[in-house]
Amino acid sequence: MSPNIIQIRRVQGLNRSCLEELFDGIQFHKIFAPLTPKGVWRLYMASRDEYLQLLRQPYMFGSQLLEITPYYEASLRLPLEQKISPSQIYLYSRSDKLATTEQVLEAIPEISGIHITKRDYEGGNLYVFHIHDRSKFLKVLYLNGSSLNGTTDYAMTFGDDITINNISSNILINVISPYPRDPPKETTAETNINTSTRDKLILPKNFGEFKRMANYGIDCIFYL
């Protein structure tokens, strides 16, 4: 799920002008209208706080309460947007181990000799670079989820406008409970408190950990 994108169920008469008037003062990167009669509006939020505001606060259009929910599909796909660049990769991290261009080059030697653009973004660093060599491009992408310069607190993606605007939210931290490899043999009050995954939030730190958790058949809940 991309937490800076919300969806609003289509309502008869609701249009872009109505949305801009209703959400006056709130900034959006993009607004996409529904494509079908039962479709949804997609609003790309510029601010995490404003995103949460829209989810917490009820909004009415005429006499009808708007159905506002997170846009869940965004993190399930990485559509290649040709107008950006199929060779462009984005690396975002808040870790001090990936705080400089030199540290990134040390972690990914395949991009040595390639121009790297660095920007401050939401309390972290966003690196943008082009790898025109397809084999190198794929090799770098395959590093996603592995340790880079001693840290896995980063997110990497490519040519995807959806993910660019929300990439910092893909850094999942503060694992509440380690996922058990084997379930407890008997259920007690103590095991329910300490080892049960059913009533806890399991937050993988990266995609590699998510895949390992999925292989163990654990239901993962992402609370973003």
C-alpha positions as CSV (number, residue, x, y, z in Angstrom):
1,M,0.0,0.0,0.0
2,S,1.2,3.5,-0.8
3,P,0.2,5.6,2.2
4,N,0.3,8.9,0.4
5,I,-2.4,7.9,-2.1
6,I,-6.1,7.8,-1.2
7,Q,-9.1,6.7,-3.1
8,I,-12.6,8.1,-3.1
9,R,-15.5,6.1,-4.3
10,R,-17.3,7.7,-7.3
11,V,-20.3,9.8,-6.4
12,Q,-22.8,11.2,-8.9
13,G,-22.0,14.9,-9.6
14,L,-18.5,14.8,-7.9
15,N,-15.9,16.3,-10.2
16,R,-12.4,17.7,-9.9
17,S,-13.6,21.3,-9.2
18,C,-15.8,19.9,-6.4
19,L,-12.8,18.0,-4.9
20,E,-10.6,21.1,-5.1
21,E,-13.2,23.2,-3.3
22,L,-13.9,20.5,-0.7
23,F,-10.2,20.0,0.1
24,D,-9.3,23.7,-0.2
25,G,-5.8,24.2,1.1
26,I,-4.7,20.6,0.7
27,Q,-2.0,20.0,-1.9
28,F,-2.1,17.1,-4.3
29,H,0.6,15.8,-6.7
30,K,-2.0,14.4,-9.1
31,I,-5.7,13.7,-9.3
32,F,-7.1,10.9,-11.4
33,A,-10.8,10.6,-12.2
34,P,-12.7,7.3,-12.1
35,L,-12.6,5.4,-15.4
36,T,-15.8,3.4,-14.8
37,P,-19.2,4.2,-13.2
38,K,-18.1,2.1,-10.2
39,G,-14.5,3.4,-10.1
40,V,-12.7,5.6,-7.7
41,W,-10.9,8.9,-7.6
42,R,-7.1,8.6,-6.9
43,L,-5.6,11.5,-5.0
44,Y,-1.8,11.6,-4.8
45,M,-1.0,13.5,-1.5
46,A,1.9,15.9,-1.1
47,S,1.9,15.7,2.7
48,R,1.7,12.7,5.0
49,D,-0.1,14.8,7.6
50,E,-2.8,15.9,5.1
51,Y,-3.2,12.3,3.9
52,L,-4.0,11.2,7.5
53,Q,-6.3,14.2,7.9
54,L,-8.4,13.1,4.9
55,L,-8.6,9.6,6.4
56,R,-9.6,10.7,9.9
57,Q,-12.0,13.5,9.1
58,P,-15.4,12.8,7.5
59,Y,-16.2,14.8,4.4
60,M,-19.7,15.3,2.9
61,F,-20.6,16.0,-0.7
62,G,-24.1,17.3,-0.5
63,S,-25.9,14.9,1.8
64,Q,-23.7,12.0,1.0
65,L,-20.7,10.9,3.1
66,L,-17.6,10.3,0.9
67,E,-16.0,6.9,1.1
68,I,-12.3,7.8,1.6
69,T,-9.8,4.9,2.0
70,P,-6.1,4.2,1.3
71,Y,-5.3,3.2,-2.2
72,Y,-4.1,-0.4,-1.7
73,E,-3.1,-1.3,-5.2
74,A,-0.2,1.0,-5.5
75,S,2.4,-1.1,-3.7
76,L,1.4,-4.3,-5.5
77,R,2.8,-3.3,-8.8
78,L,5.6,-1.4,-10.3
79,P,4.3,-0.1,-13.7
80,L,7.1,1.2,-15.9
81,E,6.3,4.7,-16.9
82,Q,8.2,5.3,-20.2
83,K,8.0,9.1,-20.0
84,I,10.3,9.1,-16.9
85,S,12.9,6.6,-18.0
86,P,13.1,2.8,-18.0
87,S,16.7,3.0,-17.0
88,Q,16.2,5.3,-14.0
89,I,16.5,3.8,-10.4
90,Y,15.6,5.5,-7.1
91,L,17.2,4.7,-3.8
92,Y,15.8,6.2,-0.6
93,S,17.2,5.8,2.9
94,R,17.1,7.4,6.3
95,S,20.1,5.4,7.5
96,D,23.4,7.2,8.3
97,K,25.1,4.3,6.4
98,L,23.7,5.5,3.1
99,A,23.9,9.2,3.9
100,T,26.4,10.2,1.3
101,T,27.0,9.5,-2.4
102,E,30.3,7.9,-1.5
103,Q,28.6,5.4,0.8
104,V,26.1,4.5,-2.0
105,L,29.0,3.9,-4.4
106,E,30.7,1.7,-1.9
107,A,27.5,-0.3,-1.4
108,I,26.8,-0.5,-5.2
109,P,30.0,-0.6,-7.1
110,E,28.1,-1.3,-10.4
111,I,27.1,2.4,-10.5
112,S,30.6,3.8,-10.3
113,G,31.1,6.2,-13.2
114,I,27.4,6.9,-13.3
115,H,26.1,10.4,-12.4
116,I,24.1,10.2,-9.1
117,T,21.6,12.9,-8.2
118,K,21.0,13.3,-4.4
119,R,18.1,15.1,-2.8
120,D,16.9,15.6,0.7
121,Y,13.4,14.0,1.0
122,E,11.2,13.5,4.1
123,G,14.0,13.2,6.6
124,G,16.2,11.0,4.4
125,N,18.2,11.0,1.2
126,L,16.8,10.1,-2.2
127,Y,19.4,9.1,-4.9
128,V,18.5,9.0,-8.6
129,F,20.7,7.4,-11.2
130,H,20.4,6.0,-14.8
131,I,21.9,2.7,-15.7
132,H,21.6,2.2,-19.5
133,D,23.3,-1.1,-19.5
134,R,20.4,-3.5,-19.0
135,S,22.5,-6.3,-17.3
136,K,23.8,-3.8,-14.8
137,F,20.4,-2.3,-14.3
138,L,18.9,-5.7,-13.4
139,K,21.9,-6.6,-11.2
140,V,21.4,-3.4,-9.2
141,L,17.6,-4.0,-8.9
142,Y,18.3,-7.6,-7.6
143,L,20.2,-6.0,-4.7
144,N,16.9,-4.7,-3.3
145,G,16.3,-6.2,0.1
146,S,19.9,-7.2,0.7
147,S,22.3,-5.3,3.0
148,L,23.8,-2.2,1.5
149,N,26.8,-0.9,3.4
150,G,25.5,-2.7,6.5
151,T,21.9,-1.6,6.4
152,T,18.6,-2.8,5.0
153,D,16.7,0.4,6.0
154,Y,16.2,1.6,2.5
155,A,13.8,1.3,-0.5
156,M,14.7,0.9,-4.1
157,T,12.5,1.2,-7.1
158,F,12.6,2.2,-10.8
159,G,10.8,4.5,-13.3
160,D,7.5,4.5,-11.3
161,D,5.9,7.9,-10.6
162,I,3.6,6.3,-7.9
163,T,6.5,5.0,-5.9
164,I,8.7,8.1,-6.4
165,N,6.2,10.3,-4.6
166,N,5.8,7.9,-1.7
167,I,9.0,6.0,-1.5
168,S,9.9,7.0,2.0
169,S,6.8,5.2,3.3
170,N,8.2,1.9,2.1
171,I,10.9,2.0,4.9
172,L,9.3,-0.3,7.5
173,I,10.8,-0.2,10.9
174,N,10.1,-1.2,14.5
175,V,9.3,-4.8,14.2
176,I,6.9,-5.5,17.1
177,S,7.5,-9.2,17.3
178,P,9.9,-11.6,15.5
179,Y,8.1,-14.1,13.4
180,P,8.4,-17.6,14.7
181,R,9.6,-20.4,12.5
182,D,7.6,-23.0,14.4
183,P,4.2,-22.4,16.1
184,P,4.0,-23.2,19.8
185,K,3.0,-26.8,20.5
186,E,0.3,-25.8,23.0
187,T,-1.8,-22.6,23.4
188,T,-1.5,-20.9,26.7
189,A,-2.2,-17.4,27.9
190,E,1.6,-16.8,28.0
191,T,2.2,-18.0,24.5
192,N,-0.7,-15.9,23.2
193,I,1.0,-12.8,24.7
194,N,4.5,-13.5,23.7
195,T,4.5,-15.5,20.4
196,S,1.1,-15.2,18.8
197,T,1.2,-13.4,15.4
198,R,-2.5,-13.3,15.0
199,D,-3.0,-10.3,17.3
200,K,0.3,-8.5,16.6
201,L,1.5,-6.3,13.8
202,I,4.4,-7.9,11.9
203,L,6.3,-5.3,9.9
204,P,9.0,-6.6,7.6
205,K,11.9,-4.2,7.2
206,N,12.3,-4.9,3.5
207,F,11.0,-6.9,0.6
208,G,13.4,-9.7,1.2
209,E,12.2,-10.2,4.8
210,F,8.6,-10.0,3.6
211,K,9.2,-12.9,1.2
212,R,10.8,-14.9,4.0
213,M,7.8,-14.2,6.2
214,A,5.4,-15.1,3.4
215,N,7.2,-18.4,2.9
216,Y,6.5,-19.3,6.5
217,G,2.8,-18.7,5.9
218,I,2.4,-15.7,8.3
219,D,-0.3,-13.2,7.7
220,C,1.5,-9.9,7.6
221,I,-0.4,-6.7,8.4
222,F,1.1,-3.5,7.1
223,Y,0.1,-0.5,9.3
224,L,1.4,2.5,7.4
